[in-house]
């Protein structure tokens, strides 16, 4: 089994920073791509950033230059460093792990950007 647990969310003021973690339990050897999604209240779940096992990275235009996705394969963890946060970044952030043809979603972690 593969389990995905996000952490690191919280309340931060505009311009602040948070680092989200996506911890993948079980064997992560076959994990290829990990995505961060976010879903604002009443909105669709949108892709924020993606990283492959080889380190290939993509970002949504809305976060490019502010967010950084990275992974520590030894720790089976993917990170999303979020800087210069804006109120519109407020959302539940989800980690999505691709393993072969399977995908695994975490429970999400709430990020609230507000003064």
N, C-alpha and C positions, 0 to 999 in steps of 0.2 A: 504494500500500500504506500501511497504517497500522500503526505499531509502538508498543507501549506498554511503558515501562520504569519500574518502581518503584525507588526508592532511599530511603535514610534510616533503614532499620531497624537494629536492633542490640540490645544488652543494656542495660537501664536498671533502676535500682532502683525499687521501689514509691514512688509519689509524684513520680517524675521525668517528664521530657518528651522527646518525640521529634517531629520533623517529617518526615513522609513526602512524597516528591515522586513525581508521576506525569507523566513526560515523554512527550508524544505526538509522534511523528515523522510526517513527511508533512504533507499539508494537513489542517489542523484546522478549516477553515472550516465544514464541514458537521457538525462534532461538536456534538451537542445536550446529552446528559447524560453525566456521568461519575460513576461509583459507586466507592466504596471498599467492598470486602468483606474479611472475614477468616475464616480457617479454623484453628481450633485442632486440635491433634493428635487424630485420631480423631473429629473433629466435622464437621458440615456447614459449608458456606460460607455465611456470613450477611452480609447487607447492613449496613454500618456507617453510611455517609453517602452522600448524593447531592447533586449540584449540577448545575443546568441551565446552558445558555449564557447565560440571562438572570439567573442568580444565585439562582434559587429553590433552597432548601436543605432537606433533610430529614435527620434523624438517628435512629438507633436509640435507644430509650430508655436502653439500657445505657451509652451514651456521651454522651448529651445533657448539655451543661454542662461537659464535659471536653474534647471533641474539637471542632475547628473545621475545616470544609472550605472551601477557597477556590480560586480559579482565576486565573491570569494568562494571558489569552488571547493576549497578544502573545508570550509565551514558550511557548505551547502546553503549559502545565504546570498541573496541579492538585495542591494540597497538602492534607495532612491533619495539622494540628497536634494533637498528643495530649498533654494535660496530665493531671496527677494519675493517672498510670498505675497500674493494679492488676495483680496477677498474672493475673487472669482475662482481661486484655487480651492475654495471650501468644497469638500466632497468626502465621500467615503472612498478610500483608495484600496484597490484590490490587486493582489498579485495573482497572476495566471501563469501556471507552469505547463509547458508542453513537454510531454514525454512520449516519444513515438507518436502514435496517432491519438493518444489520450491527452486531455487537458485537465488540470486541477486548479480549482479556485480556492483562495483563502477566504476567511470570514470578513475581511475588510477592516480597515482602521480609519477612524474619523479624523479628518484634518479640518480644523476651523480656523480661518484667518479673519480676525476681527479685532477691533480696538475696543 
